[in-house]
Amino acid sequence: MTKEYIVFSMGGAWYAFPILDIAFPIMSLKTAKSKRSGTHVQPLPRQSNFIKGLANVHGEFCVVLSIAAILGLAPDADDFEMADGVFFRDANGYVYGFPLENVPDIISISSDEMEPTPPSLGEEGGRLFDGVYQRPNGPLLGVLNPTLLVSAIRGQ
């Protein structure tokens, strides 16, 4: 089975996010510092570093989460004034957003091309991925599972 993925970089590494899980088209997210137009992300007081803020997307309030914080990357790896954002709806119907640093491509990956997550990531890190994919003539991609990213926060 082949699925399409958004490819993006964060903190010097490359990742893929499944398009089938996206609830809204990719859109521009912005903080109050940005002068450009985009969907505003309102910071929330007294929240963990996993939560970037709240956004109103097509009349639906969505929590915007930090992939960098969930993955244990440098705290500023996904700081943004302006970023592309993807939003996905979980099994309970809630919508979550993730700011992405750099979205250069959309690719197709078949299930037989995906490799298991390396054990060197450890049980904690490896549980957030569906696997890894080596792009021909390109970087190794960690294929993220958005449901598991949200579950990781709920377990905090």
N, C-alpha and C positions, 0 to 999 in steps of 0.2 A: 504494500500500500504506500502510495506517495502522498506527502503533505507539503504544503507551502509554509515557509518560515520567513520572518523578518530577520535580517542579520543586523547586528549593532555591536558597537564596541563600548566598553566601560572599564575604566581603571587599567587600560592597557591590554585587556583581553577581549576576545570576540565571543559573542553569544548568538543564539537563534531563539526566536519566540514564535510559537505556532500561530499562524494566521486564523485557523479555524476557531480559536478561542477568543478572537477579538470581537467585542460587542459594537464598537463604533469605528469609523475610519480613523487612520492615524491623523492626529491634529496637533497644532502647535500649543504648547503649554507655556505659560509665562508667570513670573513672579511680579510683585508690585514694582520691582526695580526696572523691569523691562519697559521700554517706550513703544515696542512693536505690538501689533494686535495678536491676540491668541486667547485661548481659554485660561482664565486667571486661576491660579492655585493659591488659595488662602491658607496661610500657615495656621495651625491650631496651637493654642498654648498648652504647655505641660504635657507634650506628647513625646514618645520615645523617638529616637533617631530613625526608626523604621517608617514613620509616617511623615510625609512631606507636607500634607495639607489636604484641603477639601476643594473639589472642583464641581461646578455645575455644568454638566454635559447634556445638552438637549433636554433641559428641564429635570435631569436626574442627578442627585448629589452623589459624588463618587469620592472615595478615599484614595488619595494618591500616595503610593508606597515607594520606598527607596529600595531598588534591587541591590544597589551597592551595600547598604546596611545589612540587608538580609544575607548577602553573600559574604559579609565580613570584609569588604574592601575598604580602602581609605575613606574616612568620613566625607570628604569632599568629592568623591569620585562621580557623584551625580548631582552636585550643586549646579543650579542653572538659573539663569535669568530667562532664557528661552530654550525650549527643547521640544523634540517630537515626543508625543505621548501615545501609548497604546492603552486601551481599556478593554478589560475582559469581564464577562459575567460568570460568576461561579455557580455551582449547582443549587445554591440557595436563592439565586436571583440577584445577589448583590453585585455591584459593579466596582471594580478596582482599577486604578490607573497606575502606570509606570512611566516615568520620564526616561527617555533614551538619549544617550549622548550623541550618537552618530548612526544614522540609518542609511547605509549606502546601497542596500540591495534586498531583493526578495528572491529566494531560491526554493527549489523543490528538492526534497530528500526522501528517498524510499526507505522503508523500514529495514531492508537488507543492507543499506549503506551505513546505517547508524551502528556505532560501536557502543558497548556497555560503558558506563561511567567508570573511569579508572579507580581502583581501590585506594590509590594514593591520596584521593580527595578525602578519604575517611568517611565514616558512616554519616556524620552530621552534614558535611558539604555535599556528598554524593547524592543524598536523598532529594535534593532540589532539582536534579537533572533527569531527563529521560534518557540521556546518553550523550555521546560526542560524535561529531562528524568532521572528517578531514576534507576540506574543500580542495578540489584539484587546483594546484598552483595557487593556493591561498591558505589562510590561517585555519587552525583547528578551532571548531566551534563547540562550545558547551550548549547543549540543547535544553533550555529551561522548561520546567513544567509550571505554568502559572498557578494552578491549583495548589501545588506543593509550596510555592512561594508564600501564598496567603496563609496556608496552614502553619508555616514556620512562625509567622507573626502571632497567630492565635495561641501558639504554644508558649509564647514569651510571658 
